[in-house]
Amino acid sequence: MHRKIGTHEELGELLRSRRRALKMSQTDLASLTGVDQGNLSKIERGQLPATLDTYFRLMSALGIDLYAELRS
């Protein structure tokens, strides 16, 4: 399934929904990725834009692949 993400708020919601689908706590994900749990909460709620590296670590831990599509 592909989903177009246009904002850090939408990406945060995707991360939260996937984490919940995996029945993983924020504490577990934070521990796996080295992301502070408080910051993870803010990222999921769209209150804190993260670095690309942080998004990659979170997506990797959650089994989310990133695809880039060139605009025409």
C-alpha positions as CSV (number, residue, x, y, z in Angstrom):
1,M,0.0,0.0,0.0
2,H,1.4,3.4,-0.9
3,R,0.4,6.6,0.9
4,K,1.4,10.1,-0.2
5,I,2.7,12.1,2.7
6,G,2.9,15.9,2.3
7,T,3.6,17.2,5.8
8,H,5.5,16.2,9.0
9,E,2.0,16.0,10.7
10,E,0.9,13.4,8.2
11,L,4.2,11.5,8.6
12,G,3.8,11.6,12.4
13,E,0.3,10.2,12.1
14,L,1.6,7.4,9.8
15,L,4.3,6.5,12.4
16,R,1.8,6.5,15.2
17,S,-0.8,4.3,13.4
18,R,1.9,1.8,12.4
19,R,3.3,1.7,15.9
20,R,-0.1,1.0,17.3
21,A,-0.8,-1.6,14.7
22,L,2.3,-3.4,15.8
23,K,1.1,-3.1,19.5
24,M,4.4,-1.3,20.3
25,S,4.6,1.3,23.0
26,Q,6.3,4.7,22.5
27,T,8.8,3.5,25.1
28,D,9.7,0.4,23.1
29,L,10.1,2.4,19.9
30,A,12.2,5.0,21.6
31,S,14.4,2.3,23.0
32,L,14.8,0.6,19.6
33,T,15.7,3.8,17.8
34,G,17.5,6.0,20.3
35,V,14.8,8.7,20.0
36,D,13.8,10.4,23.2
37,Q,10.2,9.2,24.2
38,G,9.1,12.8,24.8
39,N,10.3,13.8,21.3
40,L,8.7,10.7,19.8
41,S,5.4,11.7,21.3
42,K,5.7,15.2,19.7
43,I,6.8,13.8,16.4
44,E,3.7,11.5,16.3
45,R,1.5,14.5,17.1
46,G,3.1,16.7,14.4
47,Q,4.4,19.1,17.0
48,L,8.1,18.5,16.3
49,P,9.5,18.1,12.8
50,A,12.3,15.6,13.0
51,T,15.5,15.2,11.1
52,L,15.5,12.9,8.1
53,D,17.9,10.6,10.0
54,T,15.3,10.4,12.8
55,Y,12.5,9.6,10.4
56,F,14.6,6.9,8.8
57,R,15.4,5.3,12.1
58,L,11.7,5.3,13.1
59,M,10.5,4.0,9.7
60,S,13.1,1.3,9.7
61,A,12.1,0.1,13.1
62,L,8.4,0.1,12.1
63,G,8.9,-1.6,8.7
64,I,8.0,1.4,6.6
65,D,9.7,1.9,3.3
66,L,10.3,5.4,1.8
67,Y,9.7,6.0,-1.9
68,A,10.4,9.3,-3.7
69,E,8.5,10.3,-6.8
70,L,9.6,13.0,-9.1
71,R,7.0,15.6,-9.8
72,S,6.3,16.3,-13.5
